[in-house]
Amino acid sequence: MPDDIDFRIVHALQSAPRAPWGAVGEVAGVSAPTAARRWERLVASGLAWIVTYPGPAYLNTQCAAFVEVEAAERLPDLMQELSRDGMVATIQRTAGDGDLLLTVMTFDLDTLGDWVQQLAASPMVSRTRTRVVMQVFGESERWRVRALDDGEELTLSRYRPPPRPLVHQLDAVDLALIAALAADGRRSAVELADGCGISAPAVRRRLTYLVAERILSIRCEVAHVLGGWPVTANIWARATPRTLSALVDALDSFPQIRVCCEVTGTANVLMTVWLRRISELSRLEHELELQVPGLVIADRSITLETPKRLGSLLDRAGRCTGSNPLELLTTGRGTAA
C-alpha cells in the first residue's frame, strides 16, 4: 500500500503535473530517481496517473452536458459500450433517480442532440435527461490529497503556468500535441517534439499557452483506494445569480467539492464531491446551505461505481486499467475561439 512519501509525491504532481523529478523529490523528501521510481510503481499498479482533458475555457467554447440514463436492460453491456465512446468523458453508476450519470463532451449543441437521440434509441435505454453545462466554476484539477502544507505546495508554483485570458487558437499541431499527451501527461518535451514535428522549445511554449489559458487541463488522478475518499456523490442545487456568485467564492472552503458547474434546469447547480463516509453528505449539504445563503439542495445521488473518469477506464476500486481518449481533444473539428 502507498505510504506517506507516495502521498506527498501525488500531491506534488497534483499541484504541478509536469514538474521535474528533482522538484517533486525535494518536497517529498527523497531523491529525484526515487521519486520517479515510486511514481512508476504507482502508475503500474493503477493507483495514480496523469490525465489530460478539456479545460474550462475550452469547454465554455464547446458543449458539455450531464446526461442521466435509466437503463431498460443489460446495464453492464450499456456501460461497456459507453466506455468505448469518445464523447463520454465520465460514467457514474448511481443510486438515485437514474441508473447512470454521464459527463458528455461534444463539439456543439447539434452534435449533442444527435448523440442523445441515438442513445435514447438504444433498446438498452428507457429514458434520458440532459442538462447542458453553462459554466464550469470549480473543476477536479483543484482537488488535493492534502499531504503537503501550503508552503510546500507554493514551492512548486513556478512549474505551473499562471492563468491568463484565452487568446490562443487551436491548430493541427496543438491537437497532435494533446493527443500525444493522452497516453502519458508527463512525456518529455523532447519525446513530444519527435512525435509532433516541432522543436522541444516550441512544445514547451505551446503547452504553456494551452494550460495557462485553460484550454487543456493536466491532472494527477488517484484511485479511491489511494485517496481514502471512497464515496462519490452528486449534489443538485438551486441558486440565483447572486447565490451562485457566493457559492463560487466559497468553493475553497469545501475541499470535498471536486466539480462545480452551472447547468440548465430548475436545479441549476451540480457539484460532485468525494467523501470518506456516506454520513458526511448530509453534514456537507447543511454546511453549504449555511455558508451560502439562498442555496437550496434539491437532490443528491450516491455513486456506486465509476467505470470511466475523464477518459480513464477504472476497475471497481477506482484503479486505472486503460484509457479511451476523448474525441473532443483529438480531432480538428473544434477550435478554442
Order of alpha helices (4+ residues) and beta strands (2+ residues): alpha-alpha-alpha-beta-alpha-beta-alpha-beta-beta-alpha-beta-alpha-alpha-alpha-alpha-beta-alpha-beta-alpha-beta-beta-alpha-beta-beta-beta
